[in-house]
């Protein structure tokens, strides 16, 4: 009956929430209540590094485990993750191998170990580790029960990952890997709601149609993907890049005012101009863009007005192409230098004067 109650509670948690931490917490709490360990933890496999990290840790010294990484194959959890086999040692003193391991970690005061892999198919997702449980009372039936709980944990992890993937797909442009226009509007609404300064950059690739006409749409799509990669690298992790549609891109620069954003825009313009694209296809294409920049709340205090301001400046830059137009900034000519944020940089851009919110 105790087993059935646990299964019922865990199943209810699985069907009532898609929050991974909430579900795993419910599973682990039920497991702890049933087996009564002094310390227990859930370690997850980092797919990039192949190491294990502590996702949940409860008990004495739990805080010291945060940030700790366990190489695959090392220690109790590493061995279980690498082999995919559970490990139950009721008394480490009677097992020379794990006795030596316990002696290496006297701070853990290990007397017994129960470590079970969390697997989906033939892949190990993580490891549940119970230290100093009532293992002498465990029957084969109870150990099977422990493994079933691990299966529940695997279902929760897979569900959460699937949901994350679905969410990512709904906000990602499938050609460039950048965010899509739908997500731009969502993020802009959040930024406007916060009320903090930010800048918005519109980019239109110059003469992109000629690439499609000359080399075909497949090459055109590959070019867009490489431009997306360049934008990510040039803008850095604190700014967000979007494919707005066709050969138009947008960059959202949170917390950045016009002076700093102008420098960022010029740098991206120069990076684009100096790059050579599709070298892997034997083309080494050069490319330029027309850039428009506006800042919140100076040039627009709503989603629509700030979008219109940046978009209008981009169209101003397109009058001569390979230019930068900034709302409300005095500028110089095409092949000169501009003084922004107290520094001078050689640019091949033109900053056009705008004194008000651009036209619709």
C-alpha positions in Angstrom: 0.0 0.0 0.0 2.9 2.4 0.7 4.3 1.6 -2.7 0.9 2.3 -4.3 0.6 5.6 -2.5 4.0 6.7 -3.7 3.2 5.7 -7.3 -0.1 7.6 -7.1 1.6 10.8 -5.8 4.4 10.7 -8.3 2.0 10.0 -11.2 -0.1 12.9 -10.1 3.0 15.2 -10.0 3.9 14.0 -13.6 0.5 14.9 -15.0 -0.1 18.1 -13.1 3.1 20.0 -14.0 5.7 20.4 -16.7 8.2 22.1 -14.4 11.2 19.8 -14.1 12.4 20.9 -10.7 8.9 20.6 -9.2 8.4 17.0 -10.5 11.9 15.8 -9.7 11.5 17.4 -6.2 8.3 15.4 -5.7 9.9 12.1 -6.9 13.0 12.6 -4.7 11.0 13.6 -1.7 8.9 10.4 -1.9 12.1 8.4 -2.4 13.6 10.0 0.7 10.5 9.4 2.8 10.5 5.7 1.8 14.2 4.9 2.1 15.2 7.4 4.8 18.7 8.4 3.6 20.9 10.8 5.5 21.9 12.4 2.3 20.5 12.1 -1.2 21.1 13.7 -4.5 20.2 13.7 -8.2 23.1 14.1 -10.6 22.4 15.0 -14.2 24.5 14.3 -17.2 25.8 17.4 -19.0 25.5 16.4 -22.6 28.2 18.9 -23.7 31.0 17.9 -21.3 29.8 14.4 -20.5 30.3 15.1 -16.8 27.7 14.8 -14.0 26.5 17.8 -12.0 24.4 18.0 -8.9 20.9 19.1 -9.9 19.4 18.4 -6.4 21.2 17.7 -3.2 19.7 17.3 0.3 21.3 16.6 3.7 24.5 17.3 5.5 27.2 19.1 3.4 24.6 19.5 0.5 25.7 23.2 -0.1 29.2 22.1 -0.7 28.1 19.9 -3.6 26.7 22.9 -5.7 28.9 23.4 -8.7 30.8 20.1 -8.1 31.4 18.1 -11.3 31.9 14.3 -11.4 33.7 12.9 -14.4 32.0 10.0 -16.1 33.3 6.7 -14.7 34.7 8.2 -11.4 33.3 7.6 -8.0 30.0 5.9 -7.2 27.7 8.1 -9.4 30.3 8.2 -12.2 30.6 4.4 -12.3 26.8 4.0 -12.4 26.3 6.6 -15.1 29.1 5.1 -17.2 27.9 1.5 -16.9 24.2 2.0 -16.7 24.0 -0.5 -13.8 22.6 0.2 -10.4 24.9 -0.1 -7.3 23.7 -1.1 -3.9 26.3 -1.5 -1.1 24.6 -2.1 2.2 27.9 -1.8 4.1 30.9 -0.3 2.5 33.1 -1.7 5.1 32.5 -5.2 3.7 33.4 -4.1 0.1 37.1 -3.4 -0.4 36.5 -1.3 -3.5 33.9 1.1 -2.1 35.5 1.0 1.3 38.6 2.6 -0.3 36.3 5.2 -2.0 34.6 6.0 1.4 38.0 6.4 3.0 39.0 8.9 0.3 35.9 11.0 1.3 35.8 10.9 5.1 33.7 14.1 5.2 30.8 12.2 3.6 30.8 9.5 6.3 29.6 6.9 3.9 28.3 3.7 5.5 26.0 2.5 2.7 25.3 3.4 -0.9 22.4 3.1 -3.2 22.9 4.5 -6.6 20.6 4.0 -9.6 20.8 5.3 -13.1 18.0 7.4 -14.6 17.8 6.1 -18.1 15.7 6.7 -21.2 16.2 3.9 -23.8 19.9 3.2 -23.9 20.9 6.7 -22.7 21.7 7.6 -19.1 20.2 11.0 -18.2 21.3 11.1 -14.6 21.9 9.2 -11.4 20.0 9.1 -8.1 22.3 8.6 -5.2 21.2 7.7 -1.6 23.8 7.6 1.1 23.3 5.8 4.5 19.8 4.6 3.7 18.1 1.7 5.5 19.6 -0.6 2.9 19.7 -3.6 5.3 15.9 -3.6 5.2 15.7 -3.5 1.4 14.4 -6.5 -0.4 14.7 -7.1 -4.2 11.2 -5.9 -4.4 12.2 -2.6 -2.7 15.2 -2.2 -5.0 12.8 -2.7 -8.0 10.6 -0.1 -6.5 13.6 2.3 -6.4 14.3 1.6 -10.1 10.6 2.3 -11.0 10.9 5.7 -9.3 14.0 6.4 -11.5 11.9 5.5 -14.5 9.4 8.2 -13.4 12.3 10.6 -13.1 13.4 9.8 -16.6 9.9 10.4 -17.9 9.9 13.8 -16.2 13.3 14.8 -17.7 12.3 13.7 -21.2 9.0 15.6 -20.9 10.7 18.7 -19.8 13.3 18.5 -22.5 10.6 18.0 -25.1 8.7 21.0 -23.9 11.9 23.1 -23.9 12.6 22.0 -27.5 9.0 22.8 -28.5 9.3 26.3 -26.9 12.6 26.9 -28.6 11.2 25.9 -32.0 8.3 28.3 -31.6 10.6 31.3 -31.1 13.5 30.3 -33.5 13.9 31.0 -37.2 14.7 27.7 -38.9 17.0 29.2 -41.5 19.4 31.3 -39.3 18.9 29.9 -35.9 18.2 33.4 -34.6 15.0 34.3 -32.7 12.0 34.9 -35.0 9.8 38.0 -35.3 7.2 36.6 -33.0 9.7 36.4 -30.2 10.9 39.9 -31.0 7.5 41.3 -30.2 7.3 39.3 -26.9 10.7 40.6 -25.8 9.9 44.2 -26.8 6.7 44.1 -24.8 8.8 42.9 -21.8 11.4 45.6 -22.2 8.8 48.3 -22.6 7.0 47.0 -19.5 10.3 47.2 -17.5 10.7 50.8 -18.6 14.5 50.7 -18.8 16.5 52.2 -21.6 17.2 49.9 -24.6 18.1 50.3 -28.2 16.7 48.6 -31.3 18.7 48.0 -34.5 17.2 47.2 -37.9 19.4 45.7 -40.6 18.6 45.1 -44.3 21.1 43.3 -46.4 22.1 45.3 -49.5 21.4 43.7 -52.9 20.6 40.3 -51.4 18.2 39.6 -54.2 21.1 39.5 -56.6 22.6 36.6 -54.6 19.4 34.6 -55.0 19.2 35.5 -58.7 22.8 34.5 -59.4 23.4 31.6 -57.1 19.9 30.3 -56.2 17.8 30.3 -53.1 19.7 27.4 -51.4 22.9 29.5 -51.5 20.8 32.5 -50.4 19.5 30.5 -47.3 23.1 29.4 -46.5 24.2 33.1 -46.7 21.4 34.1 -44.3 22.5 31.5 -41.9 26.1 32.7 -41.9 24.9 36.3 -41.4 23.0 35.1 -38.4 26.1 33.5 -37.0 28.1 36.7 -37.6 25.5 38.7 -35.8 25.5 36.4 -32.7 29.3 36.7 -32.5 29.5 40.4 -33.1 26.6 41.4 -30.7 27.7 39.0 -27.9 25.6 37.1 -25.4 23.9 40.1 -23.7 22.1 41.2 -26.8 19.5 39.4 -28.8 19.4 38.9 -32.6 16.3 38.2 -34.7 15.5 37.4 -38.3 12.6 39.8 -39.0 11.8 38.4 -42.4 13.4 37.9 -45.8 16.8 39.5 -45.6 15.9 41.8 -42.7 17.4 41.4 -39.2 16.8 43.1 -35.9 19.0 43.4 -32.8 17.7 44.2 -29.3 20.3 45.9 -27.1 18.9 45.8 -23.5 20.1 48.5 -21.1 22.1 50.3 -23.8 21.5 53.9 -24.7 22.0 55.6 -28.0 25.7 56.4 -27.7 26.9 52.9 -26.8 24.4 51.4 -29.2 25.7 53.5 -32.1 29.2 52.1 -31.4 27.8 48.5 -31.4 25.9 49.2 -34.7 29.0 50.6 -36.4 31.0 47.6 -35.2 28.5 45.2 -36.7 28.4 47.2 -39.9 32.2 46.9 -40.2 32.1 43.2 -39.3 29.6 42.5 -42.0 31.5 44.6 -44.6 34.8 42.9 -43.9 33.5 39.3 -43.7 33.6 36.9 -46.6 30.7 34.5 -46.8 30.2 31.0 -48.2 33.9 30.3 -48.5 33.1 26.6 -47.9 31.1 26.7 -51.2 34.0 28.3 -53.0 32.3 31.7 -53.3 33.8 34.1 -50.7 31.0 36.6 -51.1 31.2 40.2 -49.8 28.2 41.8 -48.2 27.0 45.1 -46.8 23.9 46.3 -45.0 21.7 49.3 -44.3 21.4 49.9 -40.6 18.8 51.8 -38.7 19.0 52.5 -34.9 16.5 54.0 -32.4 16.4 54.0 -28.6 13.7 53.7 -26.0 12.1 55.9 -24.7 13.8 58.7 -26.5 12.6 57.7 -30.0 9.5 55.8 -29.1 7.9 54.7 -25.8 5.7 51.9 -27.1 6.5 48.7 -29.0 5.0 50.1 -32.3 6.7 53.5 -32.1 10.2 52.2 -31.3 9.9 49.6 -34.1 8.7 52.3 -36.5 11.6 54.5 -35.5 14.3 51.9 -36.1 12.6 50.7 -39.3 12.3 54.2 -40.7 16.0 54.9 -40.0 16.9 51.7 -41.8 15.0 52.9 -44.9 16.8 56.2 -44.7 20.1 54.3 -44.8 18.9 52.3 -47.8 18.9 55.6 -49.8 22.6 55.1 -50.3 23.1 51.6 -48.8 26.0 50.3 -46.7 25.2 53.1 -44.2 24.0 53.6 -40.6 21.2 55.9 -39.7 20.5 56.8 -36.1 17.4 58.6 -35.0 18.0 62.0 -33.6 21.8 62.1 -34.2 23.8 64.6 -36.1 26.2 63.0 -38.5 29.0 63.3 -41.0 29.4 62.1 -44.5 30.0 58.6 -45.8 33.8 58.2 -45.6 34.7 59.9 -42.4 34.8 59.5 -38.7 32.2 59.9 -36.0 32.6 60.9 -32.4 30.4 58.6 -30.3 30.7 57.9 -26.5 33.8 60.1 -26.4 35.8 58.0 -28.9 36.5 58.4 -32.6 36.3 55.5 -35.0 36.7 55.4 -38.8 33.4 54.3 -40.3 32.0 54.0 -43.7 28.5 54.9 -42.5 26.3 57.9 -42.6 24.3 59.1 -39.6 21.2 61.0 -40.6 19.5 63.7 -38.6 16.1 62.9 -37.1 14.3 65.2 -34.8 11.1 63.3 -34.1 9.4 60.0 -34.3 9.7 58.8 -37.9 6.8 58.6 -40.3 4.5 55.6 -40.4 
